[in-house]
């Protein structure tokens, strides 16, 4: 019988939640790395028991952990993330030049083909790669040295590279997103990059349609259709069907189109999920009601999903890497909150249950579907 | 060549946990003479690779801002890391204390 393993990163450690395919009864293991911030935990699609975890601390910096037994035991791997060459400057909040300084790894993306190959997205924004299971890291500096790099400015959470999407049909193509620089694509394995922000409109910018400067919060892709991407921008839900060359807004009837997470159903290419958040100054759901919104038409038309979710006095947030889907026949949807709850819907969003209720603030959620 | 000297280092709980060190006792470690904070960190990282780059920023080699070093009741955090440690530390009579600054929540 199939199993699922949910990898949860929190402000104070990592947790591994496990269940069978019914997804009704759960066990919780952890905290792993108690007291440390775990920005992201993700398993290799090639060898699911190979899991990488980004562990950091304001005191002791970045460390990186690897498990080869499904999260039962862990070992520290290399944590030396050095920018290639002279780091240079990006733009600070006030527009003045500011030195590039490594702070942490926000996102890990294991290769689709090689368990020893893994990408890491950093703050200040840079893309790193390890070809040896995390034993050494090298910056793919073509991204940071892209001509617009000195103009990149941090979002409220920092100048973070938080999204990495690998194209299953083309090993040379990947997408990344940076707050608040925007989205970028490479077609040559990471050597060179182009901004893919045409069609985005950001009112807070002096030029709302500039080539870079957009605060992209997250991007989702269905692996069987890698030229179609769905974006939760600071405000606006966006869609592209040509690998980012042109985006169109699909916010439709959402009560607010501010938010952080977005994901795609495992088997329905036009079924999307978001969690609308009131505004950029009030990071909680509208009216104290935690509602996931689903579109079954690729955007534009959205419906609230509420059964099993708190519908009063709920003022949590759902951060950008804290939603995931499994690949069981009846697709499961998962998300975690800043209040320490992890919710699952085992039926595509119709019904929800809390599978953890009192964890530290959740930073990230990933799901592994195991045979 | 001068023989190494053995100093004793006390670590904060977070780093003991990271390195899998079960004891709260000060760790005896051989360091080159003259004993310095840099020498102590080098010995610590060699003995416990998981602690690599946790005390010094690998890009600059400098102390991380919220790490503090105390020797014989004195905060020596702002001294250059290659400053010789007091004799009581260098001979192992007193431990070198490594602390995470009280900051944040």
HADDOCK unambig.tbl for C-alpha pairs under 7 A between the chains (distance, minus, plus):
assign (segid A and resid 59 and name CA) (segid B and resid 66 and name CA) 5.01 0.50 0.50
assign (segid A and resid 59 and name CA) (segid B and resid 67 and name CA) 6.24 0.50 0.50
assign (segid A and resid 59 and name CA) (segid B and resid 100 and name CA) 6.16 0.50 0.50
assign (segid A and resid 60 and name CA) (segid B and resid 54 and name CA) 4.47 0.50 0.50
assign (segid A and resid 60 and name CA) (segid B and resid 55 and name CA) 5.99 0.50 0.50
assign (segid A and resid 61 and name CA) (segid B and resid 54 and name CA) 5.77 0.50 0.50
assign (segid A and resid 76 and name CA) (segid B and resid 50 and name CA) 5.42 0.50 0.50
assign (segid A and resid 80 and name CA) (segid B and resid 58 and name CA) 6.51 0.50 0.50
assign (segid A and resid 82 and name CA) (segid B and resid 59 and name CA) 6.34 0.50 0.50
